Amino acid sequence: MQKLFKVLFLSCLKASELVEKKMHFQLSFTEKIQLQLHKSMCNACTLYEKQSNFIEKGISMQKTGQVDPEKLKQLKINIKRMLEEKHED
């Protein structure tokens, strides 16, 4: 039973590694199950995956030149404002 527990349940560190791996490679069936199970119990890792996907998408758009300079400027303003609001809380 303990061996099954070790196979199915991941640490947040291992889950974050799988999130990053998933963006560039296909996960094995076991890895997919492990990650889904972990994210079903861990809001932090679910949020990490969303943030990581957002960053990856932005980097990809920047590399391909699909970013409108005006939208980029507005995005920077929004990010700064949100960070300042978080800092005030």
N, C-alpha and C positions, 0 to 999 in steps of 0.2 A: 504494500500500500504506500509506504514511504517513497519507494522508487517511482511509482506512478505520480505521486505528488510532485517530486522533483522534475519529472518530465513535463508535466502539464503546467506548472506554475512558474512563472518567470520573475526575476527581479526587475525593477524599473530600468536598471542599467541594460540588461539583456533585451528588454522590450524596446528601449530606445534604439539599440543597435539594429533590431529587426525592422523598426520603422524606417531607418535610414537605408538599410539593405533593400527593403521593399521598393524604394524609389528608383533603384538602379538595376535590380535583379529580381528574378522571380523567386518567391519563397517556396520552400518545400511544403508539402501538405501539413506536416507536423508543426513547422514554424508558423504557418497561417493560423492553425488552431490555437497554438500557444499565445500568439499575439492577440487574437480575438478574445480569448478567455481572460487574458490579463487586462485588456482595455475595458472589458465588461465590468471589471471590479476597480479600475484605477482611473479616476477622472483626470489626474495629472498627465498620464501617458496618452490619453485620448486627446487632450488639449495639445500636448507636445506634437502629436501626429498632425493635427490641423495646422499648427504654426509652422511646422517643418514643411508641409506641403505648400503652404502659402509662400514661404521663403523660396522654395525650389521653383515655384511657378514664376515668381518675380525675377529670379536670376535667369531663368530660361528666356523670359521675355526680353530682358536686358541684352542677353547675348545675341538674340535674333533681331534686335533693333525694333521690336514691336511696341516699345514704350513711347508714348506721346510725352514730349518734354513738359508740356503744361500739366498733364495728369501727374507726372512724376513730382513736379514742384508742389502740387496740391497734396499729394500723398505724404511728402516730407513734412509739410505743415501740420497735417492731421496727426501724424505719428508723434511729432514734438508736443502737440497739444495734449494728446492722450497720455504721454509720459509725464507731462507736468501735472495733469489731473491726478494720476496715480500717485505721484510723489507728494501731493498735498494731502491725500487721504491718510 
